[in-house]
Amino acid sequence: MRKLTSWFKQGTTDLSASDKEQPQLSSGNHLEHEESVPEESINENLPPTKLDKGKQVLSQMQKVSSGVIAKLSTKEKPFYRRLWFWGSLSIGGGIVAFNYGIASIDRTLPDKSELNAVVREQTLTIKAADGSILQQQGEAARDQIKLEQIPDKLKQAFIASEDRRFQQHNGVDPQGIVRAVWNNLRSQNVVEGGSTITQQLARILFIKQEKTIWRKLKEVRLAQKMEQELTKDQILERYLNLVYLGSGAYGVADAAWVYFSKSVDQLTLPEMATIAGLAPAPSLYSPDRNPQAAKARRNLVLQRMQEDGIITTSEREAASQEALTLNSSLPKRLQVEFPYFTTFIQQELPKYVSADVLAGGGLVVETTLNPTWQKFAEEAVAKTLRNQGRWENFKQAAMVAIDPRNGEIQAMVGGKDFGKNQFNRVTQAQRQPGSTFKSFVYATAIASGKSPYQSYLDAPLVVDGYEPKNYSEKFRGWMTMRDALTSSINIIAVKALIDVGFEPTIKLAQEMGIKSQLKPTYSLALGSNEVNLLEITSAYGSFATQGLHTEVHGIRRILNRQGEVIWSANFASKRALDADSAAIMTWMLRNVVEAGTGAAAQLNNRQVAGKTGTSDEARDLWFIGYIPQLVTGVWLGNDDNRPTWGSSGSAAYTWHEFMEEAVKDMPVEKFPARPKLEGRKATIKAKPIKPGRIVNKAISSDDDEDNNNEERSSRRRRRYSQEDQQQEETPRRRRRYYQQQDNDTSSSSSRRRRRYRSEESSNNNNSDSSESRSRRRRRVESSEPSTPRRSRRSSSSSSGSSSGGSSSGSSRNSSPSQPSWRERLRPSSSQ
């Protein structure tokens, strides 16, 4: 350095001397001209300024640099061959390369906001409404617990085993790396790792398990970033919940269950040390595969805990001498609760999150399912299949319960056994709804301004070649819409459809929740268009909420790996039917349960509204019913569409078995009072159908004879209708009449339901299988009969068999197949 300084001074002196010896410029030069002027004159006329001083400094620097270059060029070796040059260049290049490498690594790392991840990638966790886990996929921890729930000695055991300087380093521990290398060399084996707990967590959450230098560099950089964003407690909590500990266990809670069938707070000191010793090599130190290695590793962890002052010598010795005793269990993450519902949820996810988010995984899905109600639903379905299913010849059943106020699915049973058949009959089975669809026809009629007491003639009808038939193939004459719905009369439903039109009926059904295609045919009124159980149950929920419909759904929120909500349910209610029409329909549907085909669904002290339905040859048995807080739908049948020998009363009974348990802790609520019928304004414009040809046939003499017994009751119904129209004149008398009638009807229906249940169990004992099967087949209704099948039934009826439907009022004593007195006393189950 001293030589270099003296060299610069010498170069400067030489340059000054050479300036003095420079010859005068030519006569044309400005400088030569200026020298002829006296210096005193220059100084007086041009005083020095800052600009002149700057020029002088610049001139001096140019002279120095010129001297340096000249000096270098006079030496034997050029500067680029000097050692100091290459050393400086190497140091500078190294710094640039290092910064570039760090920048390159940082570009491949997750964003700063993603460092708060609490679950692994490629995982999916589905939770019930109460937070319990229904299903997990991927490398997910079943039980994620808070750090304060983990025993201190278990936390300290992991720190002693994996990262002794966890509290001191900033993500990477050079001292620990040197120590690990030295200990491994000394023991000639890998006995200690150099990765910190933070590095391991970074590898678990963000980095693939490839063994490359690049991966290690990313791991180091990630650990440093995580230390900047998270506290030590947050890092330790995530690590203890996510670390893989062998045998399918992720996290200390899973490991405690898998190896010892315990919760973490029940573990002993030796068991804690055993679990902590698994982290470096779970397969090598697995106690159920290699107990000797596991015991040696456990004792090593105990020794380190003693060295760190966590336990005493006596505690270590006592724990080391204990035998390694296991009580193994399967990982909880392999358990799947309510698989029909969780499979449905997985199918719904693409509606709410993008494919990229799904592919990345790490999602937690919070659902609407009520686990308690779900168990009640499964028990009710299993009971029906076990009892009625055997003698009524149906092998499958489905049920769904929905909160109509918000559209949340509370329970879903998609079939008998998911393990044998994964087909979900709630969402995937398209079946004919039968008479359950009549409610939408009558709702359209009511909303168009018609009164529920408007009468239609129940008589033979052929419209454009289509001839609907009642199940009993009998006709009842003039009936109001309310009575026709209660008794599920097919012909009157078709006539009501003709009056209001296809378009208004289809539009209303779709606005209320039906999404399947509905074709404009006359058989629409009788449920010929296929729908699924979920959508028709959701549609009935619109009656329960006074005409408001909310999109049915099973997911409340979806959370990403960081625990952030990326989607939440926000389905607004939409007006599908005016409130008055909905209240009138509920009033009509209550009568179906109190005095009609849905008597088996009655609940003590609660108002229930609903409708039964049966498709041709009893292939589908339905009941959709509701209270103000809950709507539930039931379907019974066979996957291969074989006819059953049952009735929709079995579906209503299944509904009752579930609802009886579900509503125990639910407050009793009543439906809105039926609004006044006079002066209502239409909210739907009817578009009557103009058939090409209508044939109204006369009622046969047999039908007249059968209807004679009902003539008196028909007159009473007509008088009742007239009295009801005079509502304003006799309000008190009418209310007393209604109360008395409701009480009589309720008690009568209860008796009928009890007789119905007891008789179902006695039929198997009182008749042989062939006669029982024949009677049951005759007892089944059909809401949309097929002419060829009905012809066959008609021919068999003419040869001596008679229907057991409630509409048949005559008895033929001479007939060998006359229904027994039990058959005649059985309540109507035709719809």
C-alpha positions in Angstrom: 0.0 0.0 0.0 2.9 2.3 0.9 4.5 1.6 -2.5 1.2 2.3 -4.3 0.9 5.8 -2.5 4.5 6.8 -3.4 3.9 5.7 -6.9 0.8 8.0 -7.3 2.9 10.9 -5.8 5.7 10.3 -8.3 3.3 10.2 -11.2 1.7 13.5 -10.2 5.1 15.2 -9.9 6.2 14.0 -13.3 3.0 15.2 -14.9 3.4 18.7 -13.3 7.0 19.0 -14.6 6.0 17.9 -18.1 3.3 20.6 -18.1 5.8 23.3 -17.4 8.1 22.1 -20.2 5.3 22.1 -22.8 6.2 24.3 -25.9 4.1 27.4 -26.8 1.1 26.9 -29.0 1.0 28.1 -32.6 0.3 31.7 -33.4 -3.3 30.9 -34.1 -4.0 29.5 -30.7 -6.1 31.4 -28.1 -3.7 30.6 -25.4 -0.8 32.3 -27.2 -3.0 35.3 -27.7 -3.9 35.4 -24.0 -0.3 35.3 -23.0 0.3 38.7 -24.6 -2.1 40.2 -22.1 -0.7 41.1 -18.7 -1.7 38.8 -15.8 -2.8 41.8 -13.6 -5.3 42.8 -16.3 -6.7 39.2 -16.5 -7.1 39.0 -12.7 -8.8 42.3 -12.6 -11.3 41.7 -15.4 -12.0 37.9 -14.8 -12.3 37.2 -11.1 -12.2 33.4 -10.2 -15.6 31.6 -9.8 -16.8 28.2 -8.6 -17.0 27.1 -12.2 -13.3 27.8 -12.7 -12.4 25.9 -9.6 -14.4 22.9 -10.8 -12.6 23.0 -14.1 -9.3 23.0 -12.3 -10.2 20.0 -10.2 -11.4 18.1 -13.3 -8.2 18.9 -15.1 -6.1 17.6 -12.2 -8.1 14.3 -12.1 -7.6 13.8 -15.8 -3.9 14.3 -15.4 -3.8 11.8 -12.5 -5.7 9.1 -14.5 -3.6 9.7 -17.5 -0.5 9.2 -15.3 -1.9 5.9 -13.9 -2.6 4.5 -17.3 0.8 5.6 -18.5 2.5 4.0 -15.5 0.6 0.8 -15.9 1.4 0.6 -19.5 5.1 1.0 -18.8 5.2 -2.1 -16.5 6.1 -5.6 -17.7 2.6 -7.2 -16.9 -0.8 -5.7 -17.8 -3.2 -5.1 -14.9 -5.6 -7.9 -15.9 -2.8 -10.4 -15.2 -2.4 -9.2 -11.6 -3.6 -11.3 -8.7 -5.3 -8.4 -7.0 -7.4 -7.8 -10.0 -8.8 -11.4 -10.2 -9.3 -11.5 -6.5 -11.4 -8.3 -6.5 -13.3 -9.6 -9.5 -14.1 -12.9 -7.8 -15.3 -11.3 -4.7 -17.6 -8.9 -6.6 -18.9 -11.7 -8.8 -19.6 -13.9 -5.9 -21.6 -11.2 -4.2 -23.6 -10.6 -7.4 -24.1 -14.4 -7.9 -25.2 -14.9 -4.3 -27.8 -12.1 -4.5 -29.0 -13.4 -7.9 -29.3 -16.9 -6.4 -31.3 -15.7 -3.4 -33.6 -13.7 -5.7 -34.1 -16.8 -7.9 -35.0 -18.9 -4.9 -37.4 -16.3 -3.6 -39.2 -16.2 -6.9 -40.0 -19.9 -6.5 -41.2 -19.7 -2.9 -44.8 -19.2 -1.8 -46.1 -15.8 -1.3 -45.7 -14.2 2.1 -49.4 -14.5 2.8 -49.3 -18.3 2.2 -46.8 -18.9 5.0 -49.6 -19.1 7.5 -50.7 -22.5 6.1 -52.0 -24.9 8.7 -52.7 -28.0 6.6 -50.8 -30.0 3.9 -51.3 -29.7 0.2 -53.5 -32.3 -1.6 -55.8 -32.7 1.4 -59.5 -32.3 1.9 -61.4 -32.2 5.2 -65.2 -32.2 5.3 -66.8 -31.1 8.6 -70.3 -31.3 9.9 -72.2 -28.3 11.2 -71.0 -29.0 14.8 -67.3 -29.0 13.7 -66.9 -32.8 13.8 -64.9 -34.3 10.9 -66.9 -36.4 8.5 -64.2 -37.3 6.0 -60.6 -36.6 5.2 -58.6 -37.2 2.1 -54.8 -37.1 1.6 -52.1 -36.7 4.3 -54.4 -34.9 6.7 -54.3 -34.9 10.5 -57.7 -36.0 11.9 -57.3 -34.1 15.2 -55.6 -30.7 15.1 -55.1 -29.5 18.7 -53.9 -26.3 20.2 -50.4 -26.0 21.6 -51.7 -25.6 25.1 -53.6 -28.9 24.8 -50.3 -30.7 24.3 -48.4 -31.8 27.4 -45.2 -29.8 28.1 -43.0 -32.9 28.3 -44.2 -34.1 24.9 -43.3 -30.7 23.3 -39.9 -30.8 25.1 -39.3 -34.3 24.0 -39.6 -33.3 20.3 -37.4 -30.2 20.9 -34.7 -32.4 22.6 -34.9 -34.9 19.8 -35.2 -32.7 16.7 -34.0 -29.2 17.5 -32.3 -28.4 20.8 -31.6 -24.8 19.9 -35.2 -24.2 18.6 -35.7 -21.1 20.8 -32.3 -19.5 19.8 -32.0 -19.8 16.0 -33.8 -17.9 13.3 -34.8 -20.9 11.2 -31.4 -22.3 10.3 -28.9 -23.5 13.0 -25.3 -23.6 11.7 -24.2 -24.7 15.2 -26.6 -27.6 15.1 -25.5 -28.6 11.6 -21.9 -28.8 12.7 -22.8 -30.7 15.8 -24.9 -33.2 13.7 -22.1 -33.7 11.2 -19.6 -34.3 14.0 -21.9 -36.7 15.9 -22.7 -38.7 12.7 -19.0 -39.0 11.8 -18.0 -40.0 15.3 -20.7 -42.7 15.5 -20.2 -43.7 11.8 -24.0 -43.6 11.4 -26.8 -41.0 11.0 -27.8 -40.4 14.6 -28.7 -36.8 14.4 -30.1 -34.5 11.7 -29.2 -30.9 11.0 -32.6 -29.7 9.9 -34.4 -27.5 12.4 -38.1 -27.9 13.3 -38.8 -24.8 11.2 -37.0 -26.4 8.2 -39.0 -29.6 8.7 -42.3 -27.6 8.8 -41.3 -25.8 5.6 -40.6 -29.1 3.9 -43.9 -30.5 5.1 -46.0 -27.6 3.9 -44.4 -26.4 0.8 -41.6 -28.5 -0.6 -41.6 -31.9 -2.4 -39.5 -34.6 -0.8 -36.9 -34.7 -3.5 -33.2 -35.0 -2.3 -31.5 -32.2 -4.2 -29.3 -29.2 -3.3 -31.8 -26.9 -4.8 -34.5 -28.3 -2.5 -32.3 -27.8 0.5 -31.6 -24.2 -0.4 -35.3 -23.5 -0.8 -35.9 -25.2 2.6 -33.4 -23.0 4.3 -34.8 -19.8 2.7 -38.3 -20.8 3.5 -37.4 -21.5 7.2 -35.9 -18.0 7.5 -39.0 -16.4 6.0 -41.3 -18.4 8.3 -39.4 -17.3 11.3 -40.0 -13.7 10.3 -43.8 -14.3 9.9 -44.7 -16.7 12.7 -43.9 -17.0 16.4 -42.1 -19.9 17.8 -45.3 -21.2 19.4 -47.1 -21.1 16.1 -44.3 -23.0 14.3 -44.2 -25.6 17.0 -48.0 -26.1 17.0 -48.2 -26.5 13.3 -45.2 -29.0 13.3 -46.7 -31.1 16.1 -50.1 -31.3 14.2 -48.6 -32.1 10.8 -45.4 -34.2 11.2 -45.7 -37.7 9.9 -45.2 -40.3 12.6 -45.7 -43.6 10.7 -48.6 -46.1 10.4 -50.8 -43.4 8.7 -50.6 -41.0 11.7 -50.1 -37.3 11.0 -49.5 -35.3 14.1 -49.1 -36.2 17.7 -52.8 -36.6 18.4 -53.1 -39.2 15.6 -50.0 -41.0 16.8 -51.3 -41.2 20.3 -54.4 -42.9 19.0 -52.8 -45.1 16.4 -50.1 -46.6 18.7 -51.7 -46.4 22.2 -55.4 -45.7 21.6 -55.2 -42.7 23.8 -55.5 -38.9 23.7 -52.3 -36.9 24.1 -53.1 -35.9 27.6 -53.2 -39.5 28.7 -49.7 -40.4 27.4 -47.0 -41.5 29.8 -43.4 -40.3 29.7 -42.1 -43.4 27.9 -45.0 -43.2 25.4 -44.2 -39.5 24.7 -40.5 -40.3 24.1 -41.5 -43.1 21.8 -43.7 -40.8 19.7 -41.0 -38.1 19.6 -38.4 -40.5 18.5 -40.4 -41.4 15.4 -40.0 -38.1 13.5 -36.6 -38.7 11.8 -37.5 -42.1 10.3 -41.1 -43.3 11.1 -40.7 -46.6 9.2 -37.3 -47.4 10.9 -38.4 -46.6 14.4 -42.0 -47.8 14.2 -42.8 -49.7 17.4 -45.2 -52.1 15.7 -42.7 -53.1 13.0 -39.3 -52.7 14.7 -39.8 -52.7 18.5 -36.1 -53.0 19.4 -35.1 -50.0 17.3 -38.1 -48.1 18.6 -37.1 -48.8 22.2 -33.5 -47.8 21.6 -34.6 -44.6 20.0 -37.0 -43.9 22.9 -34.2 -44.3 25.4 -32.0 -41.9 23.4 -34.8 -39.3 23.5 -35.0 -39.8 27.3 -31.3 -39.3 27.6 -31.4 -36.0 25.7 -34.3 -34.9 27.8 -32.2 -35.6 30.9 -29.2 -33.7 29.5 -31.4 -30.7 28.8 -32.8 -30.7 32.3 -36.3 -31.7 31.3 -36.4 -34.8 33.4 -34.4 -36.1 36.3 -32.0 -39.1 36.2 -34.5 -41.2 38.2 -37.3 -40.4 35.8 -35.1 -41.4 32.8 -34.1 -44.7 34.4 -37.6 -45.6 35.3 -38.9 -44.7 31.9 -36.1 -46.6 30.1 -36.9 -49.8 32.0 -40.6 -49.9 31.1 -41.6 -52.3 28.4 -42.9 -51.0 25.1 -46.6 -51.8 25.2 -48.8 -51.0 22.2 -52.6 -50.8 21.8 -53.0 -50.1 18.1 -56.0 -48.6 16.4 -56.7 -47.6 12.8 -56.1 -44.0 11.9 -59.2 -41.9 12.4 -58.7 -40.2 9.1 -59.6 -43.4 7.4 -63.0 -43.3 9.0 -65.8 -41.9 6.8 -69.0 -40.7 8.5 -72.2 -40.5 6.4 -70.6 -41.2 3.0 -73.7 -40.5 0.8 -73.6 -36.9 2.1 -69.8 -36.4 1.9 -69.7 -37.8 -1.7 -72.5 -35.3 -2.6 -70.4 -32.5 -1.0 -67.3 -33.4 -3.1 -69.5 -33.3 -6.3 -70.8 -29.9 -5.3 -67.3 -28.3 -4.7 -66.6 -27.5 -8.4 -69.6 -25.2 -8.3 -68.0 -22.9 -5.7 -64.2 -23.1 -6.2 -62.0 -23.2 -9.3 -60.3 -26.3 -10.7 -56.9 -24.8 -9.7 -57.9 -24.4 -6.1 -59.3 -27.9 -6.0 -56.1 -29.3 -7.5 -54.0 -27.5 -5.0 -56.0 -29.0 -2.1 -55.6 -28.2 1.5 -59.3 -27.2 1.7 -61.5 -27.5 4.7 -65.3 -27.7 3.9 -67.8 -26.7 6.6 -71.1 -28.3 5.8 -74.7 -27.9 7.0 -75.2 -31.5 8.2 -76.7 -32.2 11.6 -75.0 -35.4 12.8 -77.7 -36.2 15.4 -80.5 -35.8 12.9 -78.5 -37.8 10.4 -78.4 -40.8 12.8 -82.1 -40.5 13.3 -82.7 -40.5 9.6 -80.5 -43.6 9.0 -82.2 -45.5 11.8 -85.7 -44.7 10.4 -84.7 -45.8 6.9 -83.1 -49.0 8.2 -86.2 -49.8 10.3 -88.5 -49.4 7.3 -86.3 -51.5 5.0 -86.0 -54.2 7.7 -89.8 -54.4 8.4 -92.0 -53.1 5.6 -89.4 -53.6 2.9 -89.4 -57.3 3.3 -93.1 -57.9 2.8 -93.8 -54.9 0.6 -91.1 -55.9 -1.9 -88.9 -52.8 -1.9 -85.1 -52.9 -1.4 -84.1 -49.3 -1.3 -85.0 -46.1 0.5 -83.9 -42.5 0.6 -84.5 -39.5 2.8 -83.5 -35.9 2.9 -84.3 -33.2 5.5 -83.9 -29.5 4.7 -84.3 -26.3 6.7 -86.7 -24.4 4.4 -85.8 -21.1 6.0 -82.2 -21.1 4.6 -82.1 -24.1 2.2 -79.5 -26.0 4.4 -79.5 -29.8 4.1 -79.8 -31.2 7.6 -79.8 -35.0 6.9 -79.3 -37.1 3.8 -79.7 -40.9 3.4 -79.0 -41.9 -0.1 -79.6 -45.7 0.2 -79.4 -48.9 2.2 -75.7 -49.5 2.1 -73.0 -47.2 0.6 -70.4 -49.9 0.8 -72.3 -52.1 -1.6 -73.9 -49.4 -3.8 -72.7 -45.8 -4.0 -75.6 -44.6 -6.1 -77.3 -41.7 -4.2 -81.0 -41.9 -4.6 -81.5 -38.5 -3.1 -79.6 -36.6 -5.8 -79.0 -39.1 -8.7 -82.2 -41.1 -9.0 -84.8 -39.6 -11.4 -88.2 -41.1 -10.5 -91.8 -40.3 -11.2 -93.2 -38.3 -8.2 -96.7 -39.4 -8.6 -99.4 -37.5 -6.8 -96.8 -35.4 -4.9 -96.7 -33.2 -8.0 -100.4 -32.4 -7.7 -99.6 -29.8 -5.1 -98.0 -27.6 -7.7 -101.0 -27.9 -10.0 -103.4 -26.8 -7.2 -101.0 -24.1 -6.0 -101.1 -22.6 -9.5 -104.9 -22.8 -9.5 -105.1 -21.1 -6.1 -102.6 -18.4 -7.1 -104.6 -17.8 -10.3 -107.6 -16.8 -8.1 -109.5 -20.0 -7.7 -111.0 -21.0 -4.4 -110.0 -24.3 -2.7 -113.8 -24.9 -2.6 -114.2 -24.7 -6.4 -115.8 -28.0 -7.4 -115.0 -30.3 -10.3 -116.9 -33.4 -11.5 -115.0 -36.6 -10.9 -116.2 -38.6 -13.9 -114.7 -40.5 -16.8 -112.6 -38.2 -19.0 -110.8 -38.5 -22.3 -108.8 -35.5 -23.5 -106.9 -35.6 -26.8 -106.8 -39.3 -26.5 -105.4 -39.3 -23.0 -107.7 -41.0 -20.4 -106.7 -40.5 -16.8 -108.1 -43.0 -14.2 -108.4 -43.0 -10.5 -106.7 -45.8 -8.6 -110.0 -47.4 -7.6 -111.4 -46.9 -11.1 -114.4 -45.5 -9.4 -115.8 -41.9 -9.6 -117.1 -39.7 -6.8 -119.0 -37.0 -8.6 -118.6 -33.4 -7.6 -115.7 -32.6 -5.3 -113.9 -29.5 -4.2 -110.2 -29.1 -5.0 -109.4 -29.4 -1.3 -111.2 -32.7 -1.0 -109.7 -33.9 -4.3 -106.2 -33.2 -3.0 -107.0 -34.9 0.4 -108.2 -38.1 -1.4 -105.8 -37.7 -4.3 -108.3 -37.9 -7.1 -106.5 -38.0 -10.4 -109.2 -36.8 -12.8 -109.8 -33.6 -10.9 -106.1 -32.8 -10.9 -106.0 -33.1 -14.7 -109.1 -30.9 -15.0 -107.4 -28.3 -12.8 -104.3 -28.4 -15.0 -106.4 -27.8 -18.1 -107.9 -24.7 -16.4 -104.6 -23.1 -15.4 -102.4 -24.3 -18.2 -99.0 -26.0 -18.7 -96.8 -22.9 -18.8 -97.9 -21.4 -15.4 -97.7 -24.7 -13.7 -94.3 -25.6 -15.0 -93.0 -22.1 -14.3 -94.2 -22.2 -10.7 -92.8 -25.6 -10.0 -89.4 -24.5 -11.3 -89.4 -21.3 -9.3 -90.2 -23.3 -6.2 -87.2 -25.6 -6.7 -87.8 -28.2 -9.4 -84.8 -28.3 -11.8 -85.6 -31.4 -13.9 -87.2 -31.0 -17.3 -91.0 -30.8 -17.1 -92.9 -31.6 -20.3 -96.2 -30.0 -21.1 -98.4 -33.1 -21.2 -101.7 -33.9 -19.5 -100.0 -36.5 -17.4 -97.9 -33.7 -15.8 -100.6 -33.3 -13.2 -100.2 -36.9 -12.1 -96.4 -36.7 -11.8 -95.2 -38.4 -15.0 -92.1 -36.2 -15.3 -89.2 -37.6 -13.4 -87.6 -35.6 -10.6 -85.2 -36.4 -7.8 -86.0 -36.4 -4.1 -83.8 -33.4 -3.3 -85.4 -31.0 -5.6 -89.0 -31.9 -4.9 -88.4 -31.8 -1.1 -86.8 -28.3 -1.6 -89.8 -27.2 -3.6 -92.2 -28.3 -0.8 -90.1 -26.1 1.5 -91.4 -23.1 -0.3 -94.9 -23.9 1.0 -93.4 -23.9 4.5 -91.9 -20.5 4.2 -95.0 -18.8 2.8 -93.8 -18.9 -0.8 -90.2 -18.0 -0.4 -87.6 -20.3 -2.0 -83.9 -20.6 -1.0 -81.5 -22.6 -3.1 -80.9 -25.9 -1.4 -77.2 -26.5 -0.5 -75.0 -28.5 1.8 -71.9 -26.3 2.2 -71.7 -23.3 4.5 -68.0 -22.2 4.1 -64.8 -23.3 2.3 -61.5 -22.5 3.8 -58.0 -22.6 2.2 -54.7 -23.8 3.7 -54.3 -20.6 5.6 -57.6 -20.9 7.2 -59.1 -18.0 5.2 -62.6 -18.2 3.9 -62.6 -18.4 0.1 -66.4 -19.1 -0.3 -69.4 -18.8 2.0 -73.1 -19.5 1.4 -75.1 -16.4 0.7 -78.3 -17.6 -1.0 -81.0 -15.0 -0.9 -84.6 -16.0 -0.7 -86.7 -15.4 -3.7 -90.5 -15.1 -4.0 -91.9 -18.1 -5.8 -95.5 -18.0 -4.6 -97.5 -15.3 -2.9 -97.9 -15.7 0.8 -101.7 -16.1 0.8 -101.6 -18.8 -1.8 -98.9 -20.6 0.1 -100.9 -20.4 3.3 -104.0 -21.8 1.6 -101.9 -24.7 0.1 -100.5 -25.5 3.6 -104.0 -25.5 4.9 -105.0 -27.9 2.2 -102.0 -30.1 2.7 -102.6 -30.2 6.5 -105.9 -31.8 5.7 -104.1 -34.6 3.7 -102.3 -35.6 6.9 -105.2 -35.0 9.3 -108.0 -36.7 7.2 -106.4 -38.1 4.1 -103.8 -40.4 2.7 -101.0 -39.0 4.9 -102.5 -39.9 8.3 -99.4 -42.1 9.2 -97.3 -38.9 9.3 -99.2 -37.2 12.2 -97.1 -35.8 15.0 -98.5 -35.2 18.5 -99.1 -31.6 19.3 -97.6 -30.3 16.0 -99.2 -29.2 12.8 -98.0 -31.2 9.8 -98.6 -30.7 6.1 -97.7 -33.0 3.3 -98.6 -35.2 0.4 -98.2 -38.8 -0.5 -97.5 -40.1 -4.0 -97.3 -43.4 -5.8 -96.3 -44.0 -9.4 -97.7 -46.7 -11.7 -97.8 -50.2 -10.1 -96.4 -48.7 -6.9 -92.9 -48.6 -8.4 -92.2 -45.4 -6.3 -93.6 -44.7 -2.9 -93.4 -41.0 -1.7 -94.2 -38.8 1.1 -93.1 -35.1 1.3 -94.1 -33.4 4.6 -93.1 -30.4 6.6 -93.5 -28.3 9.7 -92.6 -24.6 9.8 -88.9 -25.4 10.7 -88.2 -28.5 8.7 -89.2 -30.2 5.4 -88.4 -33.9 4.9 -88.9 -36.1 1.9 -89.0 -39.9 1.7 -88.8 -42.3 -1.2 -89.2 -46.1 -1.2 -88.7 -48.4 -4.2 -86.3 -50.6 -6.2 -83.4 -49.5 -8.4 -84.4 -51.8 -11.2 -87.9 -50.2 -11.3 -89.7 -53.4 -10.3 -93.2 -52.9 -8.8 -93.6 -53.0 -5.1 -96.5 -54.4 -3.1 -96.6 -51.4 -0.7 -98.3 -48.0 -0.4 -97.2 -44.5 0.2 -98.4 -45.0 3.8 -95.1 -46.7 4.4 -93.3 -43.6 3.2 -95.4 -41.5 5.5 -94.7 -43.8 8.4 -90.9 -43.6 7.7 -91.2 -39.8 7.7 -93.0 -40.0 11.1 -90.3 -42.2 12.6 -87.6 -39.7 11.8 -89.5 -36.5 12.6 -90.7 -37.8 15.9 -87.0 -37.9 17.1 -85.8 -34.8 15.3 -88.4 -32.4 16.7 -88.1 -33.5 20.4 -85.9 -30.5 21.3 -87.5 -28.2 18.7 -89.9 -25.5 19.8 -93.5 -26.0 18.6 -94.5 -23.5 15.9 -97.7 -23.2 14.0 -98.4 -22.4 10.4 -99.9 -19.0 9.5 -103.7 -18.9 9.7 -105.6 -19.5 6.4 -106.3 -16.1 4.8 -109.7 -14.9 3.7 -110.8 -16.5 0.5 -112.9 -13.6 -0.6 -111.5 -10.7 -2.5 -108.1 -12.3 -3.3 -106.2 -11.0 -6.3 -104.6 -13.4 -8.7 -100.8 -13.4 -8.7 -100.5 -15.9 -11.6 -102.3 -15.5 -14.9 -103.9 -18.7 -15.9 -103.4 -19.8 -19.5 -106.1 -22.5 -20.0 -105.4 -25.3 -22.4 -107.6 -25.7 -25.4 -107.8 -29.4 -26.0 -108.6 -30.6 -29.5 -111.1 -33.1 -28.2 -112.7 -33.7 -24.8 -115.0 -36.7 -24.1 -116.9 -36.6 -20.8 -118.3 -40.0 -20.3 -121.2 -40.8 -18.0 -120.7 -42.5 -14.7 -121.7 -46.1 -15.0 -124.5 -47.6 -13.0 -122.1 -49.5 -10.8 -120.4 -46.3 -9.9 -123.8 -44.7 -9.1 -124.6 -47.7 -6.8 -121.2 -47.4 -5.2 -121.6 -43.7 -4.7 -125.1 -43.9 -3.1 -123.5 -44.6 0.2 -121.4 -41.4 -0.2 -124.2 -39.2 -1.4 -125.2 -38.1 2.1 -121.6 -37.3 3.0 -121.2 -35.4 -0.3 -124.2 -33.3 0.6 -122.7 -32.6 3.9 -119.5 -31.5 2.2 -121.4 -29.2 0.0 -123.3 -27.7 2.9 -120.0 -27.3 4.7 -118.6 -25.5 1.7 -121.6 -23.1 1.6 -121.3 -22.4 5.3 -117.6 -21.7 4.8 -118.4 -19.2 2.1 -120.5 -17.4 4.6 -117.5 -17.0 6.9 -118.2 -13.3 7.8 -121.8 -14.0 8.9 -121.3 -16.9 11.3 -117.6 -16.7 12.5 -118.1 -18.0 16.0 -120.3 -21.0 15.0 -117.9 -21.9 12.2 -114.9 -21.8 14.5 -116.6 -24.1 17.0 -117.6 -26.4 14.1 -114.0 -26.4 12.8 -112.6 -27.2 16.2 -115.0 -30.0 16.8 -114.4 -31.4 13.3 -110.6 -31.2 13.7 -110.7 -32.9 17.0 -112.9 -35.7 15.6 -110.7 -36.0 12.6 -107.5 -36.1 14.5 -108.6 -38.8 16.9 -110.2 -40.8 14.1 -106.9 -40.5 12.1 -104.9 -41.6 15.1 -107.0 -44.6 15.5 -106.8 -45.4 11.9 -103.0 -45.1 12.0 -102.8 -47.4 15.0 -105.0 -50.0 13.2 -102.9 -49.6 10.1 -99.6 -50.3 11.9 -101.0 -53.3 13.9 -102.6 -54.7 10.8 -99.4 -54.5 8.8 -97.7 -56.7 11.3 -100.6 -59.2 11.5 -101.2 -59.7 7.8 -98.2 -61.9 7.5 -99.7 -64.3 10.1 -103.3 -64.2 9.0 -102.9 -65.1 5.3 -100.6 -67.0 3.1 -98.0 -65.3 1.0 -99.9 -65.5 -2.3 -103.2 -64.1 -1.0 -101.3 -61.4 1.0 -99.3 -60.4 -2.1 -102.5 -60.2 -4.2 -104.3 -58.0 -1.6 -101.4 -55.7 -1.2 -101.0 -55.3 -4.9 -104.7 -54.4 -5.2 -104.3 -52.0 -2.3 -101.6 -49.9 -4.1 -102.7 -46.7 -5.9 -101.4 -45.3 -9.1 -101.4 -41.6 -9.8 -100.7 -42.0 -13.5 -102.1 -45.3 -14.6 -101.0 -46.9 -17.8 -103.9 -48.0 -20.0 -102.5 -51.5 -20.8 -101.8 -52.3 -17.2 -105.1 -50.9 -16.0 -106.8 -53.0 -18.7 -105.2 -56.1 -17.3 -106.3 -55.1 -13.8 -109.8 -54.4 -15.0 -110.0 -57.8 -16.6 -108.9 -59.5 -13.4 -111.3 -57.4 -11.4 -114.2 -58.5 -13.6 -113.3 -62.1 -13.0 -113.8 -61.6 -9.3 -111.0 -59.6 -7.7 -112.0 -56.3 -6.0 -110.0 -53.2 -5.1 -109.1 -52.5 -1.5 -109.0 -48.8 -2.0 -110.9 -46.5 0.3 -113.1 -45.2 -2.5 -114.8 -48.6 -3.1 -118.0 -48.4 -1.1 -119.7 -51.7 -2.2 -119.1 -55.2 -0.9 -119.7 -58.4 -2.9 -120.3 -61.2 -0.5 -120.4 -63.8 -3.2 -116.9 -62.9 -4.5 -114.3 -65.4 -3.4 -111.7 -62.6 -3.2 -113.8 -60.2 -1.2 -111.6 -58.1 1.1 -111.6 -59.1 4.8 -113.1 -56.9 7.5 -109.5 -55.8 8.2 -109.1 -54.7 4.6 -112.4 -52.7 4.8 -111.4 -51.0 8.0 -107.9 -50.2 6.8 -107.5 -46.4 6.2 -107.1 -45.1 2.7 -103.6 -45.7 1.4 -104.3 -45.0 -2.2 -102.0 -42.1 -2.4 
